[in-house]
Amino acid sequence: MTYDSRIALTEDGLSLSRLVFGAWRLLDGPVRPDADAVARLIGIAVDLGLTSFDHADIYGNYEVEAAFGAGLARWAGKREDIELISKCDIMLESPNRTGNRLKHYDTSAAHIIASVERSLANLRTDYLDLLLLHRPDPLMDADETAAALAGLVKAGKVRALGVSNFTPSQFDLLASRLPFSLATNQIEMSVLKTTALTDGSLDHAQRLSYAPMIWSPLGGGSLFTGQEGREARVRAALAAVAAEIGAGELATVAIAWLLRHPAQLVPVLGSMKPERLAAMVKALDVRLDRQQWFAILEASEGRSVA
């Protein structure tokens, strides 16, 4: 393979599959999958090399983790052969959380600990391989939050910690209170969303030598359905590169564009369709040259580089 199928995340041995299965759309189909269907999907993902599964407590209106856990209990594989990731701190207004009067964030120790305990119960596991704070909380007390997170690691309930959607300075603040390094920052990036190239996020990752996880790596699907000028330009550029390299799917090239970046990006794949997952996994065998990479960037930005 052009790219390794796994990537080291921490110095003490935690690694993830280079492409991660994103579970946020697990319950979005026309028919809610039962435990056996989820177990089959887990098996398909693992067979494709996607051994890492990305969750958040809020996914599916707080219902995805439990549905996945039921499937995991039916799956024939071993827990130690996969990695479970979850996120917490977003509080949604939801019939499943009647105490939430409005959407807000909560990085208090009490909430973090309670959320992790629920995630462990829902996923039917004794530990999370990786826990992320889902969004920056303007009321975060860095000392309190860090103490709660470190306590979960010490108790063996979480192997490693990271953040999601944090700016470099927000990342640094939390990291300054922890006795170990944060493992990752999960940020949005795609051929349609390129701000991480210039807002310092990827520079920060390279400086501190952590691998950023990437959510919505296909632009939330708008790459294939959107009718705006940017989307049409990017599709044309992806098609031209696909023809050059013999790739059958635009999604393969879009993921390969992310993998080409030296910050060692780890895309989180959101599709529940085995054929689409297989197409994106093929990106591990593709290495775009510089001009192909810049041609796609030029199409996305609507201009050549200065």
N, C-alpha and C positions, 0 to 999 in steps of 0.2 A: 504493500500500500504506500501511496505517496505520503500520507499522514498516518501517524500511529493511531491505533484504535482506542488507546487509553491515554489519559493525561494525569500526571501527578498533581495533586492539589495541595497537599501538606507534606512537610518533611518527615512526619511520622508514619507515612505509608498510605494515606487515603488517596485513592485515585478515582476518577470518573471515566465513563466511556466518553470519547471525544465528542460524540453527539448524544444528547440527552433526550429521553422521551418526556414530553411535557403533557401532564395529565389534565390540564385545566379544561379541556373540551370533552372529557370522558363521557359526560352525561348530556351533551348538546345534541345528539342525534334524534331522529324521529321516534326511536324506540329506546327506552332505557335498558342498557345492557344488564343481564343478570350476572351472578358470580361466575358462572361457567364461561360466559362470553368475555368477561374481564380477564379471567385466567388464560384464555386462549390468546388474547391480545398481549398480555404480559409475555407469554411464550414466544409469540411472533417477534416482539421487540427484542427479547434476549437473543433469539436466533439471528437477528440482524446485527447484533453487537451492541444494542442499546440497553445496557445493564443498569443505567442510572435513570431514576424516575423522579421528576420534579413535580412537587405538590405545593399547595398553600392551604391553610385552614379554610379560607373563604371560597375556594373553587367550588363551582356548582352550587352556589348559595349554601355553603358549608356542608355539602353532601358528597363531594367527590372522594375525599379520603376514606370514608366509611365504605363506599362502593368499591374502591380499589382494594381496601383491606379484605373485603369479602372474597374478591377474586384472588388475592394473594394467598389466602388460606386454601384455595382450591388448586393453586398452581403447583406443579410437581417438582419445581426446582427448590434450591436451598437459599435461605435468607442471606447467607454470607456471600452468595454469588452475585448479589445485586446491591445497589446503593439507593437509599431512600432519602430524598431531600424534601424539606418543607419550609414554609415561611409563616411568619406571624406578625401582627401588630396592626393590620388594617381591621377596622371594626365597621361592618356593613349594617345598614338599616335593613333588617330581614326578619321574616316571621320565625326564622330559626335562631334569632338572637333578639328576643323581645325587649331586652334592656337597652338596646341601641336606638336612641331617638334620631340619630343622624349619622352619616358616615364620618368617622374620625380615626385617629391613630392612637395606639396605646403601647408604649414601651416600658410600662411599669413592671417591676419585678413580679408582682402578683399575676398580671396578665400573661407575661411571657411564660412563666412556669405552668400556669393553668392551661395555656394553649398547647404547650408541648405535651403535657399529660394527655390532653384530648387527642392530639395527633397520634401519639403512641397507641392509644386505645383504638382509634379508628383504623389505623394501618395494621393493627395486630402485630406489633413489633415491640421489642424491648429498648430499641435505640434508633435514633436518626443518624445517618451518616453525615448529614450537613443540615444545619438550621440557619436560615437567613432572616434578618429583619426586612420586612417586605417594602416599607416606605420610610423615608426620613420623618421623624416625629418632632415638630418644633418644640414640644414639651419634654423631650427626652432628657432625663438626668443621666449623664454619661456614666457617673459612678454607680448609680443604682442599676442601670441597665447592664453594664459590664459585669457587675457582681452576680447578677442573676444568670447571665449567660455562662460565666466561668463556673458557677455552681452546677449547672446542668452538665457541663463537660466533666467536672470532677466526679459527679455522681454516675457517669457512664451512660447517661441518657442521650447525649449528643457527642458525636466524635469530633466535629469541626464546626466552625462558625463563619458566617459571612453576612453580607448585606445585599440589598437590592435597591436600585434606583438612587443610591447615595452619590452626592458630589464627592470629589476628592477630599475636600475639607471636612465634610461630614464623616467620611470613612476614617480620616486621620484622627478625628476627635474620639470616636469610639475605640479605635485601635490603641490610642494612647493610654487607655484605662485597662487594657487587657494584658494578661501575663503571657499571651501567645499571639501569633499573627492571625489576622482575618484571612480566610482562605480565598474569598472571591467577592466580586461585586456583580450582581446580575443586572444588566442594563439593556435598554432597547437599542437595537441596531439592525439594519437591513440595507439592501440596495436602495430602498426608498427613504431610509432614516439614517442619515450619515453624520449627525451632529457629534457623535462620540469621537469622530476623527479629529475634531477641532476644539472640543470643549474641555480637554484635559483628561478625560476619563481613561482613554487608552494609553496616554503618556504616563499617567499615574500607575496603571497596571504594569507597564514595562519597568518603570522605576523601582517598584516594590516587588517585582517578579511574581505576581499572582495572575492566574488565568481568569479573565472575565467570562461569566456566563452571559449568553445573549438571548433575550426573549423577543418574540415576534420576529424571527429571522427572515420571514417571507412577507413582512409588512402586514401581518394579520389577514393574509389572503387577498388584500387589495391589489397586490402585484399582478394577479391573474384576472381580476374582475374589474378593477378601476378603469375609468375612462378619461381621467385627467391626462394632460399632456405629459407630465412626468412619468406616469405609469406606462403610457404607450411608448415613450422613448426608451425606458429601461427594458421593457419587453423586447423591443427591437434589438437593443444592444445585447441582451442575453441570448437571443436567437442567433445573432451573428456569431457570438463566441461559441455557442453550442454547436453550430455547423462547423466551425474551425476545429474543434476538439473531438467531434463525434459524440457529443452528449445528447441523449434522447429527450431530456426533460429540462425546461427552463429552471425548475427548482434545483436541479443538480448544480447548475452554474451559479445560481444565487447563493447557495450554501458554500460552494467552492470559493466564491468571492470573499466571504467572511473568513474562511479558513486560511486564506492567503496572508492575512494580516499577522505581523510578527508578535503581537500581544498574546497569541495562542488562544483565540476565541473559542468558546465552547457553546455552540448553538443548541437551544432547547427547541425541539421539533414538536409542533402542536397538532399534527394530523393524527387522526384515528384510523386512517386508511392504510393498510399494509403496503399497497402498491406505491403510495406517495412516500411513505417512510423509506421503502427500498430505493426509490429514486434519489432521495436526499442522502442516503448512506453512500451512494456511488460517488458523492463529492469527495470522499476520502481518497479516491483514486485519481483525482484531478488536481493539477497545480496550474493555475492561470499564470501566464507570463505578465510582466509589468504592463505592457501595452494593452493586453486584454483587460486587466484589472482597471487601468485608468480609463479605458473606453467606456466601461460600465459606470464608473464614477462621473465621467463627463456627461453621460446620458442622464444620470440622476440629478446632477446639479444644473443641467441645462446650459453649461458653458465649459470651455476647456480650462485647465488649471492656469493660474496667473503666470 
